[in-house]
Amino acid sequence: MKFTELPTPCYLLDENRLVQNLAVLRDVARRTGAKILLAQKAFSMFSVYPLIREYLAGTTASGLYEARLGHEEFGGETHVYAPAYAEGEFRELLEYADHIVFNSFTQWKAYGSLARAAGKSCGLRLNPECSTQPSDHAMYDPCGPDSRLGITIENFQPELLDGIEGFHFHTLCEQNSDDLVRTVAAFEQNFGQYMDGLKWINLGGGHHITRADWKRWCTALIICRKSTRCRFIWSRARPLC
């Protein structure tokens, strides 16, 4: 079919380019031992999920319907984070999620027992307070002074960590590996004393892994992993970038 004959509106996907980028993501995962997940918030064309799941470990979701989409159409692991969970949806969300990340100790106290009873791996989103964003991104900066995304060290309550298996941060936006190294150093400085016994650290998204110099990510991730001694998960990896 010619381009001029395509029905509109429609989405047109370059499958060759998609596969090239997926191959890079899979190679980084194999070289480093990290898991890389599809960010459905950024890309949810489920018609190509059968292709993508050959390369990635699962999906991330920010709510009930994204979690259901990832669980039913993609398979693999389903990781969920939301700034706050709706009481009327949380039990259904547990039918689809494997990992649940809470934005605050208040949310953890409200829903943690339900998640643990359902056999889910639970984590907390933390704020390393290490801004790597340019000045024109200030209003979107998760580490900005008015951010409510994640728990700061000032508000951290180590006495409530029983049952927590992982930590999560998400601070980057289409950035390179040097910003990840800087962020992990700040994260470890603030929260390193609480990492013993953790099963995983979710590095969030915004990682421009498919750059021409993508092998720098392998080196950076291996260095960071040796430092923290935890299994890394990259969420929100966008296969078209």
C-alpha distance (Angstrom), angle and dihedral (degrees) to the residues before:
residue distance angle dihedral
M1 . . .
K2 3.79 . .
F3 3.78 121.6 .
T4 3.79 89.4 -115.8
E5 3.80 90.2 57.7
L6 3.81 96.5 53.9
P7 3.80 114.9 115.6
T8 3.77 112.8 -114.7
P9 2.91 139.9 -100.1
C10 3.79 95.6 35.3
Y11 3.79 142.0 134.3
L12 3.79 117.2 -114.5
L13 3.81 117.0 -158.4
D14 3.81 126.8 -164.4
E15 3.81 99.0 -139.9
N16 3.80 94.1 -171.4
R17 3.80 91.5 55.7
L18 3.79 90.5 46.1
V19 3.80 92.1 52.9
Q20 3.82 91.6 47.5
N21 3.79 91.3 55.2
L22 3.79 93.3 42.9
A23 3.79 89.8 53.0
V24 3.82 89.5 55.6
L25 3.79 91.6 50.0
R26 3.78 91.9 49.2
D27 3.80 91.7 48.4
V28 3.81 91.7 51.6
A29 3.81 90.0 49.6
R30 3.80 92.3 50.1
R31 3.80 94.3 46.6
T32 3.80 94.9 48.3
G33 3.80 105.6 29.3
A34 3.81 91.3 -123.0
K35 3.77 124.0 135.8
I36 3.80 117.4 -126.5
L37 3.79 120.5 -156.2
L38 3.80 133.9 -164.2
A39 3.80 114.4 -111.3
Q40 3.78 104.1 -136.9
K41 3.79 91.0 -171.1
A42 3.81 87.1 66.3
F43 3.82 99.9 33.8
S44 3.80 125.1 15.4
M45 3.82 104.1 156.8
F46 3.79 92.8 140.1
S47 3.80 92.3 -175.0
V48 3.83 87.0 79.9
Y49 3.80 96.6 41.0
P50 3.84 91.2 102.2
L51 3.81 87.8 59.7
I52 3.80 96.7 43.0
R53 3.80 94.6 48.9
E54 3.79 88.6 64.0
Y55 3.81 86.8 69.1
L56 3.84 109.2 27.4
A57 3.80 132.7 57.3
G58 3.78 99.6 -130.0
T59 3.79 144.6 -60.6
T60 3.77 142.3 -70.7
A61 3.78 125.3 -136.1
S62 3.79 136.9 -172.6
G63 3.79 97.5 -157.4
L64 3.78 148.8 3.9
Y65 3.79 100.6 -70.2
E66 3.79 96.2 44.8
A67 3.80 88.4 49.4
R68 3.80 91.3 51.3
L69 3.82 91.3 47.7
G70 3.80 92.3 51.4
H71 3.79 93.9 44.6
E72 3.80 96.1 47.2
E73 3.80 102.4 34.8
F74 3.82 104.3 29.0
G75 3.78 108.1 25.5
G76 3.78 122.8 -169.0
E77 3.80 115.9 90.3
T78 3.80 121.6 -12.8
H79 3.81 114.9 -154.4
V80 3.81 120.4 -171.2
Y81 3.79 131.5 -165.7
A82 3.80 127.5 167.9
P83 3.81 131.3 164.7
A84 3.82 86.4 -124.3
Y85 3.79 134.1 1.1
A86 3.80 124.6 -134.3
E87 3.78 112.0 -120.6
G88 3.80 92.2 -140.1
E89 3.82 93.0 53.6
F90 3.78 104.3 38.3
R91 3.80 98.4 87.2
E92 3.81 91.2 51.0
L93 3.79 90.1 46.4
L94 3.79 88.6 59.4
E95 3.82 88.8 62.3
Y96 3.81 89.6 67.6
A97 3.82 108.3 26.5
D98 3.80 127.1 86.1
H99 3.81 96.9 179.9
I100 3.82 124.2 33.9
V101 3.82 121.7 -166.6
F102 3.80 120.4 -163.9
N103 3.80 124.2 -151.7
S104 3.80 96.7 -148.8
F105 3.77 143.1 12.9
T106 3.82 87.1 -110.2
Q107 3.81 90.1 61.6
W108 3.81 90.5 43.5
K109 3.80 91.4 53.5
A110 3.80 91.5 46.9
Y111 3.81 99.1 48.3
G112 3.80 108.8 10.3
S113 3.78 96.3 94.1
L114 3.81 91.3 52.4
A115 3.80 91.7 49.7
R116 3.80 93.5 47.6
A117 3.79 92.5 47.1
A118 3.81 87.8 54.4
G119 3.81 90.4 53.6
K120 3.80 97.1 -109.9
S121 3.79 125.1 152.3
C122 3.81 106.0 -119.2
G123 3.78 129.9 -154.5
L124 3.79 143.4 167.9
R125 3.79 129.3 -124.3
L126 3.78 109.5 -129.4
N127 3.79 130.8 -166.1
P128 3.83 111.4 -136.8
E129 3.83 89.5 -169.2
C130 3.79 90.2 -133.4
S131 3.79 110.1 132.6
T132 3.82 116.9 -159.0
Q133 3.81 96.3 163.8
P134 3.82 123.7 116.6
S135 3.79 116.4 -111.1
D136 3.81 93.5 -102.1
H137 3.83 89.5 60.3
A138 3.81 94.3 54.1
M139 3.80 95.3 113.7
Y140 3.82 90.2 54.9
D141 3.81 96.7 43.3
P142 3.84 111.3 124.6
C143 3.81 87.9 -158.0
G144 3.78 95.0 49.3
P145 3.82 119.9 125.9
D146 3.82 93.4 -102.8
S147 3.80 97.1 41.7
R148 3.80 118.5 129.6
L149 3.81 93.4 -174.4
G150 3.78 107.4 113.6
I151 3.79 136.1 -7.6
T152 3.81 118.7 -71.7
I153 3.78 122.2 -144.1
E154 3.81 88.4 -108.0
N155 3.81 90.1 60.7
F156 3.79 97.0 37.8
Q157 3.82 116.1 125.0
P158 3.82 109.6 -164.8
E159 3.79 91.7 -178.8
L160 3.84 88.3 70.4
L161 3.82 97.0 54.6
D162 3.80 96.8 99.6
G163 3.81 106.3 121.5
I164 3.82 95.4 18.3
E165 3.82 110.8 126.1
G166 3.80 101.5 175.5
F167 3.79 148.7 18.5
H168 3.80 127.2 -135.4
F169 3.79 134.8 -163.2
H170 3.78 130.3 175.0
T171 3.80 115.2 -172.8
L172 3.83 109.5 133.5
C173 3.81 134.3 88.3
E174 3.83 117.6 -164.4
Q175 3.81 90.3 -36.5
N176 3.78 134.7 149.2
S177 3.78 131.5 -109.8
D178 3.80 96.1 -92.3
D179 3.81 89.6 68.0
L180 3.80 89.6 50.5
V181 3.81 91.6 52.6
R182 3.80 90.5 49.4
T183 3.80 91.8 48.5
V184 3.81 94.5 47.4
A185 3.82 89.6 51.5
A186 3.81 90.9 53.6
F187 3.79 91.1 43.8
E188 3.78 91.7 52.3
Q189 3.79 92.3 46.0
N190 3.81 91.2 55.2
F191 3.78 101.8 34.8
G192 3.81 106.6 15.2
Q193 3.80 93.5 107.5
Y194 3.82 89.0 62.6
M195 3.82 97.7 49.7
D196 3.79 98.0 85.2
G197 3.77 109.1 113.0
L198 3.80 96.1 16.1
K199 3.80 117.5 138.5
W200 3.81 98.1 -155.6
I201 3.79 148.0 2.3
N202 3.80 118.4 -147.4
L203 3.82 109.4 -148.3
G204 3.79 94.5 -163.1
G205 3.78 121.6 -140.9
G206 3.77 141.7 -72.0
H207 3.81 92.1 93.1
H208 3.81 112.0 142.3
I209 3.78 92.6 -149.4
T210 3.81 98.8 156.4
R211 3.80 94.8 64.9
A212 3.79 118.7 127.7
D213 3.81 88.7 -102.4
W214 3.82 93.0 50.7
K215 3.81 93.6 139.2
R216 3.82 87.6 73.8
W217 3.80 85.7 71.6
C218 3.78 90.7 60.5
T219 3.80 92.7 53.3
A220 3.81 93.0 44.3
L221 3.78 94.3 48.0
I222 3.79 93.9 48.1
I223 3.82 90.0 51.6
C224 3.81 91.8 48.9
R225 3.77 93.1 45.9
K226 3.79 93.0 52.6
S227 3.79 88.3 51.1
T228 3.80 97.0 50.6
R229 3.83 98.0 30.2
C230 3.82 91.0 -144.8
R231 3.80 135.8 120.7
F232 3.79 108.9 -101.1
I233 3.78 127.3 -139.1
W234 3.78 122.4 -168.7
S235 3.77 111.8 -154.8
R236 3.79 129.6 -174.7
A237 3.80 94.6 32.1
R238 3.81 106.6 165.9
P239 3.80 111.0 -145.9
L240 3.81 94.9 -158.5
C241 3.82 97.9 56.5
